[in-house]
Amino acid sequence: MFEFRICKECTWRADVLSGLTVALALVPEAVAFAFVAGVHPLTGLYAAFMVGLITAVLGGRPGMISGATGALAVVMVSLVAEHGVEYLFATVVLMGGVQIGAGVLRLGKYIRMVPHQVMLGFVNGLAIVIFLAQVKQFQFVDETGATQWLSGGRLYLMLALVAMAMAIIHFLPKFTQAVPAPLAAILAVTAVALGLGLETRTVGDMASIAGELPEFHIPAVPLTWETLTIIFPYAVILAAIGLIESLLTLTVIDELTETRGRGNRECVGQGVANVATGLFGGMGGCAMIGQSMINVNSGGRGRLSGIAAALFLLSFILFAAPLIEMIPLAALVGVMMMVVLGTFEWSSFRILNKIPRADAFVLVLVSGVTVFTDLAIAVVVGVIVSALVYAWGNATRMQAFASFNKQGGKVYELQGPLFFGSVASFRDLFDPDNDPDDVVVDFRNSRVADHSGLEAIDSLAERYERRGKRLHLKHLSPECRTLLHRARDLVEVNVIEDPRYRVASDRLA
């Protein structure tokens, strides 16, 4: 059952107006990403329309906007250059199938494993990427084909119009919220530019967006094993990038709206959308944090906002291309610049000296990798580095407090988790040669986390056994007792006090 209202404040009017604003901002983005991928501008626009519409209906996050993205385009460019656009369409279809499989297998929940510092790095990195994309609008190609920066009057005019758009977006909500501020900014800048006859670059200067309805088209590629070997690696990479960006954007919108989306449903929605767009001549896509921020900040919280954005975009292609092509790029740059200011977590500068150095390093690392490579690599790197930092920190927490019981036996009370990283510290805690004949190892304040921990316990038991000494293991979970081999008979069972937890181990019970 599809909900078209996410909160009491959400209305169809706010959703429709915010959808119109998003659609206007989508046009230059989709065209630019199509150029990056090396395909026709309509291929990007069709993707923005179809992916946006289907995910708005089927996806797991009302109010989130999807479409053609730069993160996917930079991967597609080599495929298109080497094999042609038909292979791209086939790859997008397979990409969608992989994403549907991820949703069916409920892999969306693993987005919870992304630490907060990685999330901050993701947001900051994407804000920088959006900013750099807008900076490129201050460039032009001269008659010789060389790229030049705007200068003189053209530069000052561009800056003035961008500043005007940003000022309207900032100040208008203080007076009225009847019209989304970004939409008002686009309309006002366009009116000024047309009314005064200002010579400034427009959407039409990028490419014509006029077209017809997308047609069903089975990718014209040979159905052979060779084709699969070409498109499958690209499909997996694109699917991973698309899902990571979509699920992280979902999390950002969740925090912004204080609601909760459904990650697995979003995986399926993205997959269905990409299968469809591949069959209708689109370049595929995923969630777009910039447009999603525009939508939410303009009052679009329900599914109708995404549907409206997609339908408005289609109407631009079919009926209103000449009008949309008259919009100054400066107006859209101003809107996106405000998105940059709203997306970047400025508080991260304030907390850098207050959070652990390792977390600060991960935050900066993810931001940098996002800018210089792509989102998927940045998130994977951030998660791996965070996991290694966590493992190292826990490895140093393994310690034992030694005492003697009334019978003269030595008691080791362990503190900290026992896992692959702390095994070496665990072994160094014991002195089998000098310990008395009766030794107790108490795991009340420790947990065995993995197979390496089990092997360490078995090895410890063997060391004491070779010296003819008695070893007692207390407060191990039932699963630990089952999985242990040499030390199984040494475990003292206390049904009331023994903990219950599971161990990550490949050993069969």
Secondary structure, 3 states (H helix, E strand, C coil): CCCCCCCCCCCHHHHHHHHHHHHHHHHHHHHHHHHHHCCCHHHHHHHHHHHHHHHHHHCCCCCCCEECCHHHHHHHHHHHHHHCHHHHHHHHHHHHHHHHHHHHCCHHHHHHHCCHHHHHHHHHHHHHHHHHHHHHHHEEECCCCCEEECCHHHHHHHHHHHHHHHHHHHHHHHCCCCCCHHHHHHHHHHHHHHHCCCCCCEHHHCCCCCCCCCCCCCCCCCCCHHHHHHHHHHHHHHHHHHHHHHHHHHHHHHHHHCCCCCHHHHHHHHHHHHHHHHHCCCCCCEECHHHHHHHHHCCCCCHHHHHHHHHHHHHHHHCCHHHHCCCEHHHHHHHHHHHHHHHCCCHHHHHCCCCCHHHHHHHHHHHHHHHHCCHHHHHHHHHHHHHHHHHHHHHCCCEEEEEECCCCCEEEEEEEEECCCCHHHHHHCCCCCCCCCEEEEEEEEEEECEHHHHHHHHHHHHHHHHCCCEEEEECCCHHHHHHCCCCHHHEECCCCCCCCCCCECCCCC
